């Protein structure tokens, strides 16, 4: 009997464009698809509540897809090397295949596992599947990693285009003797007391089929208008592919080529590809700067005087700041596990600049509540908003949440959905209820301080305080408010 090969799934929970799976299937060996619920993950990298919910349903979907091809998905919990060594010993497997990871801990871990298995005479092969370009393929003319997005993405577009996505394997050969695995329910990935996942269940279909359906909706209905509609949270103008990409239910190559094939050219296509490029940039950045989750890329921010105010943090987390666009975004996040990208920038700016609370607190909250939580994109984007990361928005660019609401949610559709207690206010006052007269508030059924909070800060005062903190930290950078 031919000895089996193990295909170790990680954040590549799909059959299509899965190079490790395709290579294993082509060998003709019996296959053992494996997913390991890894123990011992540091708190800052552990899955949050929303991603655990997504993982449960994504594994169910992958398990069904594999079972339909006669190959069951084996689930094991533990330290990965120990799990793999035990499985090799139990099955006589001769090969282990996986798709590469790029987080600092993942790289070290995979290198260690490969060396250990190789010493045991096991062939280990790894493949590119989660990025368009390997981090070592894109560099400046001097050979150093990029630290600014625009030249990085320009260099990517000038390189040979990513390969076309691979079709799923035509056939998979099962292994006749596989030791038992875990029951997915025993991992307790789903919330129970309380079950807060109702909004996630209503909004999302985790799994490869859900990813493909989401892609087709975007290509058919949203791509051409994407350049403008992507900034309007009250409209369905974005792809909402981010969680599917984060879990590898769809590959970036599939999204890249499908968009180019559908649109040909245009501003919508360019903007969408640039969003894929930002994801790429974040991954490359974390690969070359391993301490990015803990330390600001710009060293002068190490001494920034962040405040410690748990009450303000809770008000921000719960969407009770008194700034409607901020509150709408935080409530959308809590209910659906997702937040519109424009609003993400506004709520992040509010936390770090209006409240002077550290970007690390925001990154931690997003990691726990976002279904698309991804270590590289999360920390790089938070550092960008805070002004301390690569290609960062200067600290003095402070989003005015009222002006942002009036500009990008002018008819109030977004705020009225997520802050229904303000729905009766006229558009003119919706984004600044504190400035409405008592008569207007009473007619709208709004009682400030009761049905809706007073603003927890004065934005103009907070902006000046933030600029002063920056000036005291390293000399100041001017002033700008948007």
VOPAGU-2260 file (C-alpha; in pm, 1 decimal, decimal comma):
REM VOPAGU-2260
SITE   aa  ch    i         X         Y         Z
SITE  UNK   A    0       0,0       0,0       0,0
SITE  UNK   A    1     128,2     345,7     -87,5
SITE  UNK   A    2     215,5     540,0     225,2
SITE  UNK   A    3      14,7     861,9     276,7
SITE  UNK   A    4      92,7    1230,3     257,3
SITE  UNK   A    5     -29,7    1482,4     513,9
SITE  UNK   A    6    -168,3    1815,2     389,0
SITE  UNK   A    7    -158,6    2057,4     680,0
SITE  UNK   A    8    -425,6    2325,8     636,9
SITE  UNK   A    9    -380,6    2658,2     815,9
SITE  UNK   A   10    -526,2    2985,8     685,9
SITE  UNK   A   11    -587,1    2828,3     344,8
SITE  UNK   A   12    -924,7    2665,8     400,8
SITE  UNK   A   13   -1011,3    2596,1      37,5
SITE  UNK   A   14    -971,7    2339,1    -238,8
SITE  UNK   A   15    -924,2    2574,1    -535,3
SITE  UNK   A   16    -585,5    2738,8    -585,2
SITE  UNK   A   17    -437,8    2539,9    -299,5
SITE  UNK   A   18     -87,9    2446,8    -420,3
SITE  UNK   A   19     -10,2    2211,6    -130,6
SITE  UNK   A   20    -330,1    2015,5    -188,6
SITE  UNK   A   21    -283,7    2012,6    -566,7
SITE  UNK   A   22      72,5    1882,8    -535,8
SITE  UNK   A   23     -26,7    1614,6    -286,8
SITE  UNK   A   24    -315,8    1499,4    -506,2
SITE  UNK   A   25     -92,5    1486,6    -815,0
SITE  UNK   A   26     143,5    1246,0    -640,0
SITE  UNK   A   27    -124,0     979,6    -626,4
SITE  UNK   A   28     -57,9     917,8    -258,3
SITE  UNK   A   29    -341,3     865,1     -13,0
SITE  UNK   A   30    -410,9    1196,7     158,8
SITE  UNK   A   31    -464,1    1295,1     518,7
SITE  UNK   A   32    -599,4    1653,3     526,9
SITE  UNK   A   33    -518,6    1791,2     872,2
SITE  UNK   A   34    -611,2    2101,2    1067,8
SITE  UNK   A   35    -447,1    2167,5    1404,3
SITE  UNK   A   36    -604,5    2386,5    1668,1
SITE  UNK   A   37    -275,1    2512,6    1797,1
SITE  UNK   A   38    -212,5    2542,8    2168,4
SITE  UNK   A   39      32,2    2781,5    2328,9
SITE  UNK   A   40     -38,3    3074,3    2095,3
SITE  UNK   A   41      59,8    3409,5    2254,2
SITE  UNK   A   42    -237,3    3618,7    2362,1
SITE  UNK   A   43    -161,3    3890,8    2107,0
SITE  UNK   A   44    -188,2    3642,2    1819,7
SITE  UNK   A   45    -466,0    3416,9    1949,5
SITE  UNK   A   46    -797,1    3410,4    1764,8
SITE  UNK   A   47   -1059,3    3645,1    1902,9
SITE  UNK   A   48   -1421,4    3560,1    1961,2
SITE  UNK   A   49   -1533,8    3657,6    1610,6
SITE  UNK   A   50   -1256,7    3469,2    1433,8
SITE  UNK   A   51   -1321,5    3160,4    1644,2
SITE  UNK   A   52   -1685,1    3173,8    1529,9
SITE  UNK   A   53   -1569,7    3205,0    1169,2
SITE  UNK   A   54   -1315,2    2926,1    1203,7
SITE  UNK   A   55   -1580,6    2685,0    1332,0
SITE  UNK   A   56   -1803,2    2741,1    1030,1
SITE  UNK   A   57   -1514,4    2751,1     783,5
SITE  UNK   A   58   -1387,9    2414,0     907,4
SITE  UNK   A   59   -1739,3    2272,3     875,5
SITE  UNK   A   60   -1747,8    2393,3     515,7
SITE  UNK   A   61   -1402,0    2258,2     432,5
SITE  UNK   A   62   -1486,7    1928,1     598,9
SITE  UNK   A   63   -1800,4    1892,5     387,2
SITE  UNK   A   64   -1611,9    1976,2      67,3
SITE  UNK   A   65   -1340,6    1720,7     141,9
SITE  UNK   A   66   -1588,4    1454,6     251,8
SITE  UNK   A   67   -1775,8    1496,2     -76,1
SITE  UNK   A   68   -1451,0    1388,3    -244,6
SITE  UNK   A   69   -1411,2    1092,8     -14,6
SITE  UNK   A   70   -1136,6    1238,1     204,1
SITE  UNK   A   71   -1226,8    1333,6     563,8
SITE  UNK   A   72   -1069,2    1633,1     737,0
SITE  UNK   A   73    -874,8    1527,5    1046,3
SITE  UNK   A   74    -894,9    1767,0    1341,4
SITE  UNK   A   75    -634,1    1762,4    1615,9
SITE  UNK   A   76    -557,7    2002,6    1900,4
SITE  UNK   A   77    -208,1    2051,6    2039,5
SITE  UNK   A   78     142,4    2172,1    1968,4
SITE  UNK   A   79     188,9    2132,9    1590,2
SITE  UNK   A   80     520,7    1947,1    1582,3
SITE  UNK   A   81     400,6    1697,2    1841,8
SITE  UNK   A   82      73,9    1643,6    1651,7
SITE  UNK   A   83     255,5    1593,3    1321,3
SITE  UNK   A   84     514,5    1356,2    1466,4
SITE  UNK   A   85     244,3    1147,1    1630,6
SITE  UNK   A   86      41,8    1132,0    1308,5
SITE  UNK   A   87     346,8    1036,8    1101,9
SITE  UNK   A   88     425,6     758,3    1346,8
SITE  UNK   A   89      65,5     631,4    1344,3
SITE  UNK   A   90      16,3     634,8     967,2
SITE  UNK   A   91     361,2     590,4     816,0
SITE  UNK   A   92     321,5     914,7     621,2
SITE  UNK   A   93     625,7    1002,4     412,2
SITE  UNK   A   94     543,9    1359,2     318,1
SITE  UNK   A   95     401,0    1670,0     483,3
SITE  UNK   A   96     287,4    1958,9     266,3
SITE  UNK   A   97     166,0    2303,6     362,2
SITE  UNK   A   98     123,0    2654,9     229,4
SITE  UNK   A   99     358,3    2910,6     374,3
SITE  UNK   A  100     286,3    3147,6     661,5
SITE  UNK   A  101     453,5    3488,5     691,8
SITE  UNK   A  102     401,2    3599,7    1050,3
SITE  UNK   A  103     724,0    3604,5    1252,3
SITE  UNK   A  104     614,2    3325,1    1485,3
SITE  UNK   A  105     473,9    3123,0    1196,0
SITE  UNK   A  106     799,8    3146,2    1001,0
SITE  UNK   A  107    1007,9    3034,6    1298,3
SITE  UNK   A  108     767,0    2755,4    1379,9
SITE  UNK   A  109     752,0    2623,1    1023,5
SITE  UNK   A  110    1131,5    2631,8     994,7
SITE  UNK   A  111    1164,4    2434,8    1318,6
SITE  UNK   A  112     900,7    2179,5    1216,6
SITE  UNK   A  113    1054,1    2131,3     872,8
SITE  UNK   A  114    1397,2    2066,4    1021,6
SITE  UNK   A  115    1260,8    1820,4    1278,6
SITE  UNK   A  116    1053,6    1621,3    1029,3
SITE  UNK   A  117    1337,3    1615,7     778,2
SITE  UNK   A  118    1563,1    1461,3    1042,1
SITE  UNK   A  119    1303,2    1184,5    1072,5
SITE  UNK   A  120    1328,7    1121,4     698,1
SITE  UNK   A  121    1000,2    1294,7     615,1
SITE  UNK   A  122     984,5    1505,2     300,3
SITE  UNK   A  123     845,4    1852,0     371,9
SITE  UNK   A  124     730,0    2088,9      99,1
SITE  UNK   A  125     585,3    2438,7     129,8
SITE  UNK   A  126     417,8    2662,1    -127,0
SITE  UNK   A  127     311,0    3020,3    -190,7
SITE  UNK   A  128     -65,7    3048,4    -157,1
SITE  UNK   A  129    -155,5    3339,0      71,0
SITE  UNK   A  130      12,8    3629,6    -108,5
SITE  UNK   A  131      48,3    3760,6    -460,6
SITE  UNK   A  132     424,3    3804,2    -416,1
SITE  UNK   A  133     669,5    3655,5    -170,5
SITE  UNK   A  134     816,7    3912,9      72,3
SITE  UNK   A  135    1163,1    3848,1     -69,0
SITE  UNK   A  136    1047,5    3905,5    -427,9
SITE  UNK   A  137     964,0    4277,6    -394,7
SITE  UNK   A  138    1234,6    4520,4    -279,7
SITE  UNK   A  139    1370,4    4868,9    -345,1
SITE  UNK   A  140    1651,2    4925,2    -594,3
SITE  UNK   A  141    1897,9    4902,3    -306,3
SITE  UNK   A  142    1751,9    4565,5    -207,3
SITE  UNK   A  143    1584,1    4685,8     112,1
SITE  UNK   A  144    1217,0    4631,9     202,4
SITE  UNK   A  145     972,2    4905,1     107,7
SITE  UNK   A  146     837,9    5129,2     382,8
SITE  UNK   A  147     602,5    5337,6     165,9
SITE  UNK   A  148     299,7    5182,5       0,2
SITE  UNK   A  149     280,7    5365,0    -334,4
SITE  UNK   A  150     628,1    5269,5    -462,7
SITE  UNK   A  151     579,5    4921,4    -317,8
SITE  UNK   A  152     259,4    4865,2    -513,4
SITE  UNK   A  153     406,4    5025,3    -823,8
SITE  UNK   A  154     691,0    4775,4    -802,4
SITE  UNK   A  155     442,9    4490,5    -762,9
SITE  UNK   A  156     248,7    4597,3   -1071,0
SITE  UNK   A  157     571,8    4625,1   -1269,7
SITE  UNK   A  158     672,7    4269,9   -1177,5
SITE  UNK   A  159     550,6    3967,1   -1374,0
SITE  UNK   A  160     185,0    3921,8   -1277,5
SITE  UNK   A  161      87,4    3657,1   -1024,3
SITE  UNK   A  162      23,9    3311,7   -1165,9
SITE  UNK   A  163    -329,2    3221,6   -1260,0
SITE  UNK   A  164    -514,2    3038,9    -982,5
SITE  UNK   A  165    -506,2    2660,8    -984,5
SITE  UNK   A  166    -827,4    2461,0   -1023,4
SITE  UNK   A  167    -920,3    2224,0    -741,3
SITE  UNK   A  168    -779,0    1873,1    -773,3
SITE  UNK   A  169    -985,4    1649,3    -998,5
SITE  UNK   A  170    -964,4    1361,4    -752,2
SITE  UNK   A  171    -837,0    1295,2    -401,2
SITE  UNK   A  172    -725,4     953,0    -283,1
SITE  UNK   A  173    -830,7     868,8      72,5
SITE  UNK   A  174    -610,7     704,4     330,6
SITE  UNK   A  175    -771,6     379,1     445,1
SITE  UNK   A  176    -638,8     387,8     799,9
SITE  UNK   A  177    -646,3     721,2     981,2
SITE  UNK   A  178    -652,0     748,4    1360,3
SITE  UNK   A  179    -949,9     930,8    1510,0
SITE  UNK   A  180    -947,2    1305,1    1542,9
SITE  UNK   A  181   -1129,6    1557,8    1755,2
SITE  UNK   A  182   -1493,2    1649,2    1726,6
SITE  UNK   A  183   -1514,8    2011,6    1615,4
SITE  UNK   A  184   -1776,0    2088,4    1881,5
SITE  UNK   A  185   -1531,7    1988,4    2154,4
SITE  UNK   A  186   -1314,3    2286,6    2062,5
SITE  UNK   A  187   -1590,4    2521,9    2183,9
SITE  UNK   A  188   -1521,9    2785,7    1920,7
SITE  UNK   A  189   -1879,7    2914,3    1922,4
SITE  UNK   A  190   -2015,0    3156,6    2184,7
SITE  UNK   A  191   -2271,8    3008,9    2421,6
SITE  UNK   A  192   -2326,5    3217,2    2734,8
SITE  UNK   A  193   -2433,1    3451,0    2593,5
SITE  UNK   A  194   -2459,0    3362,6    2225,1
SITE  UNK   A  195   -2377,0    3700,6    2070,1
SITE  UNK   A  196   -2333,1    3566,1    1715,5
SITE  UNK   A  197   -2681,5    3634,7    1578,8
SITE  UNK   A  198   -2561,8    3924,9    1365,4
SITE  UNK   A  199   -2269,4    3721,9    1233,8
SITE  UNK   A  200   -2499,6    3435,9    1138,9
SITE  UNK   A  201   -2724,6    3676,8     951,3
SITE  UNK   A  202   -2447,0    3855,1     761,9
SITE  UNK   A  203   -2194,0    3590,1     667,0
SITE  UNK   A  204   -2152,8    3254,6     493,2
SITE  UNK   A  205   -1806,1    3128,3     590,4
SITE  UNK   A  206   -1641,0    2879,6     358,0
SITE  UNK   A  207   -1516,5    2853,9       2,1
SITE  UNK   A  208   -1864,6    2860,1    -152,5
SITE  UNK   A  209   -1950,8    3172,9      45,1
SITE  UNK   A  210   -1630,5    3338,5     -69,3
SITE  UNK   A  211   -1699,0    3263,7    -433,5
SITE  UNK   A  212   -2056,9    3389,9    -404,4
SITE  UNK   A  213   -1932,0    3711,4    -241,6
SITE  UNK   A  214   -1676,6    3758,1    -520,3
SITE  UNK   A  215   -1938,2    3718,4    -793,1
SITE  UNK   A  216   -2169,7    3974,2    -631,2
SITE  UNK   A  217   -1884,0    4220,5    -617,7
SITE  UNK   A  218   -1776,4    4164,1    -977,4
SITE  UNK   A  219   -2131,3    4181,4   -1114,3
SITE  UNK   A  220   -2270,5    4467,6    -906,7
SITE  UNK   A  221   -2002,5    4676,6    -737,3
SITE  UNK   A  222   -1662,8    4672,2    -905,2
SITE  UNK   A  223   -1719,7    4946,6   -1163,3
SITE  UNK   A  224   -1841,8    5197,4    -902,4
SITE  UNK   A  225   -1595,6    5082,7    -636,2
SITE  UNK   A  226   -1365,3    5385,1    -649,9
SITE  UNK   A  227   -1643,6    5612,9    -520,8
SITE  UNK   A  228   -1885,0    5376,4    -346,2
SITE  UNK   A  229   -1611,0    5224,1    -126,9
SITE  UNK   A  230   -1608,7    5544,6      81,6
SITE  UNK   A  231   -1983,1    5553,9     147,6
SITE  UNK   A  232   -2074,3    5335,4     446,6
SITE  UNK   A  233   -2446,4    5370,3     384,7
SITE  UNK   A  234   -2412,4    5188,7      52,1
SITE  UNK   A  235   -2321,3    4829,9     -31,1
SITE  UNK   A  236   -2014,6    4937,7    -224,9
SITE  UNK   A  237   -1730,5    4720,6     -95,8
SITE  UNK   A  238   -1632,4    4362,4    -172,1
SITE  UNK   A  239   -1660,3    4228,9     186,9
SITE  UNK   A  240   -1405,4    3967,1      85,2
SITE  UNK   A  241   -1169,6    4046,4     372,8
SITE  UNK   A  242   -1269,8    3761,1     608,6
SITE  UNK   A  243   -1265,5    3511,2     323,1
SITE  UNK   A  244    -913,9    3626,3     233,9
SITE  UNK   A  245    -806,9    3620,1     598,6
SITE  UNK   A  246    -908,1    3254,9     631,0
SITE  UNK   A  247    -783,7    3160,1     286,4
SITE  UNK   A  248   -1127,2    3056,9     161,6
SITE  UNK   A  249   -1036,1    3244,0    -153,1
SITE  UNK   A  250    -685,4    3317,7    -272,5
SITE  UNK   A  251    -558,4    3667,8    -351,6
SITE  UNK   A  252    -466,0    3537,3    -697,8
SITE  UNK   A  253    -827,9    3440,5    -759,0
SITE  UNK   A  254    -951,0    3784,1    -652,5
SITE  UNK   A  255    -677,5    3965,5    -847,7
SITE  UNK   A  256    -731,6    3788,5   -1179,6
SITE  UNK   A  257   -1110,5    3769,6   -1150,2
SITE  UNK   A  258   -1128,1    4146,7   -1103,6
SITE  UNK   A  259    -895,5    4216,2   -1395,9
SITE  UNK   A  260   -1086,0    3976,6   -1620,2
SITE  UNK   A  261   -1421,9    4128,8   -1525,3
SITE  UNK   A  262   -1333,2    4497,0   -1543,3
SITE  UNK   A  263   -1048,4    4520,4   -1791,7
SITE  UNK   A  264    -944,5    4861,8   -1661,7
SITE  UNK   A  265   -1080,4    5163,8   -1478,5
SITE  UNK   A  266   -1072,3    5344,2   -1148,9
SITE  UNK   A  267   -1281,1    5081,3    -973,6
SITE  UNK   A  268   -1039,9    4806,8   -1073,6
SITE  UNK   A  269    -735,3    5012,2    -981,0
SITE  UNK   A  270    -872,9    5090,9    -636,4
SITE  UNK   A  271    -971,0    4731,3    -567,6
SITE  UNK   A  272    -632,7    4598,5    -674,1
SITE  UNK   A  273    -469,7    4862,2    -452,8
SITE  UNK   A  274    -667,2    4724,1    -157,5
SITE  UNK   A  275    -525,1    4380,8    -233,6
SITE  UNK   A  276    -191,7    4560,3    -254,1
SITE  UNK   A  277    -233,4    4712,4      92,9
SITE  UNK   A  278    -298,1    4364,8     233,3
SITE  UNK   A  279      17,9    4252,2      58,6
SITE  UNK   A  280     215,5    4550,8     189,8
SITE  UNK   A  281     110,5    4478,5     549,1
SITE  UNK   A  282     216,3    4115,2     521,8
SITE  UNK   A  283     554,0    4208,9     373,5
SITE  UNK   A  284     601,5    4470,9     645,2
SITE  UNK   A  285     535,4    4229,5     931,1
SITE  UNK   A  286     762,5    3970,8     769,5
SITE  UNK   A  287    1052,7    4216,0     774,6
SITE  UNK   A  288     965,8    4389,1    1105,1
SITE  UNK   A  289     884,7    4105,6    1349,9
SITE  UNK   A  290     820,3    4332,8    1650,2
SITE  UNK   A  291     560,0    4543,7    1470,4
SITE  UNK   A  292     271,4    4417,7    1690,3
SITE  UNK   A  293     445,3    4550,6    2002,8
SITE  UNK   A  294     661,8    4843,1    1893,4
SITE  UNK   A  295     592,1    5151,8    1680,3
SITE  UNK   A  296     786,9    5145,4    1355,9
SITE  UNK   A  297     880,4    5508,7    1408,5
SITE  UNK   A  298    1095,3    5506,7    1718,4
SITE  UNK   A  299    1003,4    5857,2    1833,9
SITE  UNK   A  300     656,1    5727,5    1921,4
SITE  UNK   A  301     797,1    5494,1    2185,5
SITE  UNK   A  302     776,8    5782,3    2433,9
SITE  UNK   A  303     432,4    5907,1    2329,3
SITE  UNK   A  304     224,4    5994,6    2639,8
SITE  UNK   A  305     -74,5    5765,2    2588,1
SITE  UNK   A  306    -345,3    5799,9    2851,7
SITE  UNK   A  307    -487,0    5527,6    3074,6
SITE  UNK   A  308    -864,2    5571,5    3098,1
SITE  UNK   A  309   -1068,7    5248,1    3106,0
SITE  UNK   A  310   -1400,9    5435,5    3108,9
SITE  UNK   A  311   -1323,3    5614,3    2781,9
SITE  UNK   A  312   -1208,2    5286,6    2627,8
SITE  UNK   A  313   -1534,2    5114,6    2722,9
SITE  UNK   A  314   -1739,8    5405,3    2583,8
SITE  UNK   A  315   -1552,8    5368,8    2253,7
SITE  UNK   A  316   -1589,6    4990,2    2248,3
SITE  UNK   A  317   -1963,7    5006,5    2313,5
SITE  UNK   A  318   -2040,5    5285,2    2068,1
SITE  UNK   A  319   -2134,3    5535,8    2338,2
SITE  UNK   A  320   -1901,2    5826,3    2255,5
SITE  UNK   A  321   -2165,2    6082,2    2155,6
SITE  UNK   A  322   -2018,8    6103,6    1802,6
SITE  UNK   A  323   -2272,2    5931,1    1576,1
SITE  UNK   A  324   -2038,3    5805,5    1302,4
SITE  UNK   A  325   -1798,1    5661,2    1559,8
SITE  UNK   A  326   -2080,0    5499,1    1754,3
SITE  UNK   A  327   -2241,4    5358,3    1440,3
SITE  UNK   A  328   -1912,3    5198,6    1339,4
SITE  UNK   A  329   -1846,4    5042,1    1676,8
SITE  UNK   A  330   -2199,1    4901,8    1691,4
SITE  UNK   A  331   -2172,5    4762,6    1339,3
SITE  UNK   A  332   -1850,7    4592,3    1448,9
SITE  UNK   A  333   -2004,6    4438,3    1759,9
SITE  UNK   A  334   -2313,9    4316,2    1574,9
SITE  UNK   A  335   -2165,9    4189,5    1248,0
SITE  UNK   A  336   -1794,4    4136,9    1317,9
SITE  UNK   A  337   -1708,9    4381,8    1042,3
SITE  UNK   A  338   -1682,0    4755,7     990,7
SITE  UNK   A  339   -1674,7    4968,4     677,6
SITE  UNK   A  340   -1318,3    5070,9     590,5
SITE  UNK   A  341   -1382,6    5446,1     588,5
SITE  UNK   A  342   -1540,0    5419,5     932,7
SITE  UNK   A  343   -1250,1    5206,2    1058,0
SITE  UNK   A  344   -1018,7    5499,5     991,6
SITE  UNK   A  345   -1252,1    5740,6    1171,0
SITE  UNK   A  346   -1297,8    5527,8    1483,2
SITE  UNK   A  347    -925,0    5454,5    1497,1
SITE  UNK   A  348    -834,4    5821,0    1468,5
SITE  UNK   A  349   -1087,4    5901,2    1740,7
SITE  UNK   A  350    -934,3    5647,1    1980,4
SITE  UNK   A  351    -570,7    5747,7    1936,8
SITE  UNK   A  352    -607,1    6121,4    1875,6
SITE  UNK   A  353    -928,3    6239,6    2039,0
SITE  UNK   A  354    -898,0    6007,1    2338,5
SITE  UNK   A  355    -516,9    5966,6    2336,3
SITE  UNK   A  356    -552,6    5594,7    2402,4
SITE  UNK   A  357    -286,6    5367,8    2257,0
SITE  UNK   A  358    -326,2    5211,7    1914,8
SITE  UNK   A  359    -243,6    4878,5    2081,3
SITE  UNK   A  360    -576,9    4891,3    2268,6
SITE  UNK   A  361    -758,0    4943,4    1940,3
SITE  UNK   A  362    -567,4    4663,4    1771,0
SITE  UNK   A  363    -654,4    4428,3    2057,9
SITE  UNK   A  364   -1024,5    4513,1    2035,9
SITE  UNK   A  365   -1031,2    4468,8    1658,6
SITE  UNK   A  366    -847,5    4136,7    1692,5
SITE  UNK   A  367   -1120,3    4012,8    1925,4
SITE  UNK   A  368   -1424,1    4145,4    1739,2
SITE  UNK   A  369   -1342,3    4143,3    1365,8
SITE  UNK   A  370   -1421,2    3837,6    1156,2
SITE  UNK   A  371   -1143,5    3949,8     919,8
SITE  UNK   A  372    -884,7    3997,5    1196,0
SITE  UNK   A  373    -540,2    3946,7    1045,0
SITE  UNK   A  374    -226,6    4018,1    1245,8
SITE  UNK   A  375     -35,4    4199,1     971,9
SITE  UNK   A  376    -320,5    4411,2     837,4
SITE  UNK   A  377    -448,7    4490,1    1186,0
SITE  UNK   A  378    -128,3    4618,7    1344,3
SITE  UNK   A  379       2,6    4788,9    1028,9
SITE  UNK   A  380    -325,9    4971,1     972,1
SITE  UNK   A  381    -351,8    5083,1    1335,2
SITE  UNK   A  382       3,6    5212,7    1325,0
SITE  UNK   A  383     -78,6    5391,5     999,4
SITE  UNK   A  384    -368,6    5577,8    1158,5
SITE  UNK   A  385    -165,5    5652,7    1471,2
SITE  UNK   A  386     110,8    5805,6    1260,8
SITE  UNK   A  387     377,7    5572,1    1394,4
SITE  UNK   A  388     394,6    5308,1    1120,8
SITE  UNK   A  389     504,0    5263,4     762,2
SITE  UNK   A  390     369,6    5513,5     511,2
SITE  UNK   A  391     181,8    5658,6     804,6
SITE  UNK   A  392     -70,9    5937,0     788,8
SITE  UNK   A  393     100,9    6224,8     972,9
SITE  UNK   A  394     -15,8    6249,0    1331,6
SITE  UNK   A  395    -148,0    6599,3    1273,5
SITE  UNK   A  396    -405,5    6465,3    1025,8
SITE  UNK   A  397    -686,8    6417,9    1270,9
SITE  UNK   A  398   -1023,2    6299,9    1141,9
SITE  UNK   A  399   -1311,5    6519,1    1249,0
SITE  UNK   A  400   -1585,4    6258,9    1306,5
SITE  UNK   A  401   -1863,6    6510,1    1249,5
SITE  UNK   A  402   -1725,7    6632,0     917,8
SITE  UNK   A  403   -1650,4    6274,9     810,6
SITE  UNK   A  404   -2010,4    6179,1     879,6
SITE  UNK   A  405   -2150,8    6474,8     690,3
SITE  UNK   A  406   -1923,9    6406,5     392,4
SITE  UNK   A  407   -1950,6    6029,5     360,2
SITE  UNK   A  408   -2293,7    5962,6     515,4
SITE  UNK   A  409   -2476,2    6276,2     401,6
SITE  UNK   A  410   -2823,0    6120,6     405,3
SITE  UNK   A  411   -2756,1    5950,6     738,4
SITE  UNK   A  412   -2843,1    5604,9     613,8
SITE  UNK   A  413   -2551,4    5444,0     796,9
SITE  UNK   A  414   -2595,0    5628,5    1126,4
SITE  UNK   A  415   -2970,3    5576,9    1130,4
SITE  UNK   A  416   -2923,1    5202,1    1087,8
SITE  UNK   A  417   -2676,8    5159,0    1372,4
SITE  UNK   A  418   -2791,1    5442,3    1600,8
SITE  UNK   A  419   -3168,7    5410,2    1564,5
SITE  UNK   A  420   -3227,8    5636,5    1867,0
SITE  UNK   A  421   -3112,8    5924,4    1640,5
SITE  UNK   A  422   -3320,3    5822,9    1337,6
SITE  UNK   A  423   -3576,8    6102,0    1382,0
SITE  UNK   A  424   -3322,9    6384,0    1361,9
SITE  UNK   A  425   -3307,1    6589,3    1041,6
SITE  UNK   A  426   -2998,1    6524,3     827,5
SITE  UNK   A  427   -2856,5    6863,0     927,2
SITE  UNK   A  428   -2829,6    6760,9    1293,4
SITE  UNK   A  429   -2783,2    6386,5    1266,2
SITE  UNK   A  430   -2404,0    6397,1    1289,6
SITE  UNK   A  431   -2399,8    6668,2    1558,0
SITE  UNK   A  432   -2703,7    6612,5    1782,1
SITE  UNK   A  433   -2541,5    6814,4    2059,6
SITE  UNK   A  434   -2586,4    7131,4    1853,4
SITE  UNK   A  435   -2953,6    7076,3    1779,7
SITE  UNK   A  436   -3207,5    7285,1    1967,5
SITE  UNK   A  437   -3417,0    7139,6    2246,8
SITE  UNK   A  438   -3724,2    7162,1    2024,4
SITE  UNK   A  439   -3559,9    6963,2    1742,8
SITE  UNK   A  440   -3431,9    6704,4    1987,5
SITE  UNK   A  441   -3770,1    6671,2    2152,6
SITE  UNK   A  442   -3947,5    6633,7    1818,0
SITE  UNK   A  443   -3701,0    6361,3    1723,2
SITE  UNK   A  444   -3744,4    6180,6    2053,3
SITE  UNK   A  445   -3379,7    6232,1    2147,7
SITE  UNK   A  446   -3281,4    6298,0    2507,5
SITE  UNK   A  447   -2910,6    6372,2    2528,9
SITE  UNK   A  448   -2753,4    6205,7    2827,7
SITE  UNK   A  449   -3035,0    5950,9    2838,6
SITE  UNK   A  450   -3132,5    5799,9    2505,2
SITE  UNK   A  451   -2801,3    5907,8    2350,4
SITE  UNK   A  452   -2484,6    6022,4    2528,8
SITE  UNK   A  453   -2333,4    6366,0    2530,4
SITE  UNK   A  454   -1996,1    6375,1    2349,6
SITE  UNK   A  455   -1730,8    6230,4    2578,9
SITE  UNK   A  456   -1475,8    6485,7    2452,2
SITE  UNK   A  457   -1478,1    6821,7    2279,5
SITE  UNK   A  458   -1318,5    6742,6    1943,5
SITE  UNK   A  459   -1152,0    7081,5    1901,8
SITE  UNK   A  460   -1004,1    7066,5    2250,3
SITE  UNK   A  461    -898,4    6704,5    2197,8
SITE  UNK   A  462    -729,9    6792,2    1868,4
SITE  UNK   A  463    -523,8    7066,1    2030,0
SITE  UNK   A  464    -431,6    6831,9    2314,9
SITE  UNK   A  465    -317,6    6564,6    2071,6
SITE  UNK   A  466    -103,9    6809,2    1875,8
SITE  UNK   A  467      52,7    6935,9    2198,0
SITE  UNK   A  468     132,1    6579,9    2304,5
SITE  UNK   A  469     302,4    6516,8    1973,8
SITE  UNK   A  470     495,2    6842,0    1991,9
SITE  UNK   A  471     618,7    6757,4    2339,6
SITE  UNK   A  472     711,0    6409,2    2222,6
SITE  UNK   A  473     933,6    6501,9    1928,9
SITE  UNK   A  474     896,8    6860,4    1815,5
SITE  UNK   A  475     552,7    6871,0    1651,5
SITE  UNK   A  476     444,2    6839,8    1289,4
SITE  UNK   A  477     198,9    7120,1    1218,3
SITE  UNK   A  478    -177,9    7107,0    1216,3
SITE  UNK   A  479    -446,7    6968,0     993,0
SITE  UNK   A  480    -802,1    6846,1    1049,2
SITE  UNK   A  481   -1019,1    6662,8     798,5
